[in-house]
Amino acid sequence: MEDVDLQALAAKLELLIQRVEQLKTHNRLLLASEKAWREERSQLIEKNEMARHKVESMISRLKALEQD
């Protein structure tokens, strides 16, 4: 290979290495984001369940008051 070809190849490799590093960084950010929204989803499901139980309890108490 000529010197010019080697320099062009080295430049392309450097660009590829930079792109790989960018993609790794982006992937880490996406994984962190996914973890955060999964945790938030879990908390929201838990809050929803608590609210549902409270509403069911209130409905039961209201029905009991109606019967009295």
C-alpha positions as CSV (number, residue, x, y, z in Angstrom):
1,M,0.0,0.0,0.0
2,E,1.1,3.5,-0.6
3,D,1.6,6.0,2.2
4,V,-1.5,7.9,1.0
5,D,-3.6,4.8,1.2
6,L,-2.4,4.0,4.7
7,Q,-3.1,7.5,5.9
8,A,-6.7,7.3,4.4
9,L,-7.2,3.9,6.1
10,A,-5.9,5.3,9.4
11,A,-8.2,8.2,9.1
12,K,-11.2,6.0,8.4
13,L,-10.3,3.7,11.4
14,E,-10.0,6.7,13.7
15,L,-13.5,7.8,12.6
16,L,-14.8,4.3,13.2
17,I,-13.3,4.3,16.6
18,Q,-14.8,7.6,17.5
19,R,-18.2,6.5,16.2
20,V,-18.0,3.3,18.3
21,E,-17.2,5.4,21.4
22,Q,-20.1,7.7,20.6
23,L,-22.4,4.7,20.3
24,K,-21.2,3.2,23.5
25,T,-21.9,6.5,25.3
26,H,-25.3,6.7,23.7
27,N,-26.1,3.1,24.7
28,R,-25.1,3.8,28.3
29,L,-27.4,6.8,28.4
30,L,-30.2,4.8,26.9
31,L,-29.8,2.0,29.4
32,A,-29.8,4.5,32.3
33,S,-32.9,6.1,30.9
34,E,-34.6,2.7,30.5
35,K,-33.7,1.8,34.1
36,A,-35.2,5.1,35.4
37,W,-38.4,4.8,33.5
38,R,-38.8,1.1,34.6
39,E,-38.4,2.2,38.2
40,E,-40.9,5.0,37.7
41,R,-43.3,2.6,36.1
42,S,-42.9,0.3,39.0
43,Q,-43.6,3.1,41.5
44,L,-46.7,4.2,39.5
45,I,-48.1,0.7,39.4
46,E,-47.6,0.5,43.1
47,K,-49.3,3.8,43.7
48,N,-52.1,2.8,41.4
49,E,-52.7,-0.4,43.3
50,M,-52.8,1.5,46.6
51,A,-55.3,4.0,45.2
52,R,-57.4,1.1,43.9
53,H,-57.4,-0.6,47.3
54,K,-58.4,2.7,49.0
55,V,-61.3,3.3,46.5
56,E,-62.5,-0.3,46.9
57,S,-62.3,0.2,50.7
58,M,-64.3,3.4,50.5
59,I,-66.9,1.7,48.2
60,S,-67.3,-1.1,50.7
61,R,-67.7,1.3,53.6
62,L,-70.3,3.3,51.6
63,K,-72.2,0.1,50.8
64,A,-72.1,-0.9,54.5
65,L,-73.5,2.5,55.5
66,E,-76.3,2.1,52.9
67,Q,-77.3,-1.1,54.4
68,D,-77.6,0.3,57.9
